[in-house]
Amino acid sequence: KKSEQELKDEEMELFTKYYMEWKGGKKSDNVSYANIPRFYYRLPAEDEVLLQKLREESRAVFLQRKSRELLDNEELQNLWFLLDKHQTSPMTGEEAMINYENFLKVGEKAGPKCKQFFTAKIFAKLLHNDPYGRISIMQFFNYVMRKG
């Protein structure tokens, strides 16, 4: 039979073991837990002025960066001009079309902001039942305006 001191020591040992596991002192055996990224950060309280300012500033910087990625009016006009200049005949009714080869040429000339739109994936997404393997210039331009 264990003495009262031995029981208390054992209890304290178990408590410390479980507490450390719970607090993260001892890593879990499951490796996948280490790969899960943190996705929730609590909002700063009203009395945490510095954290609130940091949050506002980081949001402003994020919005400025996103704004710089958008195409301005001049860049959109230039893109439309290049697409119209490189259209592939024959026209389908009233709609101007462009094939993949010319699509890539426009992508090279359009500038760095437009580069993200000139991919095979986007071309394939907009490709419909055209017998010549072309996409509509207007549909592509509308896509750029919506996504950009």
Secondary structure, DSSP 8 states (H G I E B T S, - for coil): ---HHHHHHHHHHHHHHHHHHHHTSS--S-GGGGG----------TT-HHHHHHHHHHHHHHHHHHHHHS--HHHHHHHHHHHHHT-EEEEETTEEEEEHHHHHHHHHHH-TTTGGG--HHHHHHH--S-TTSEEEHHHHHHHHHHH-
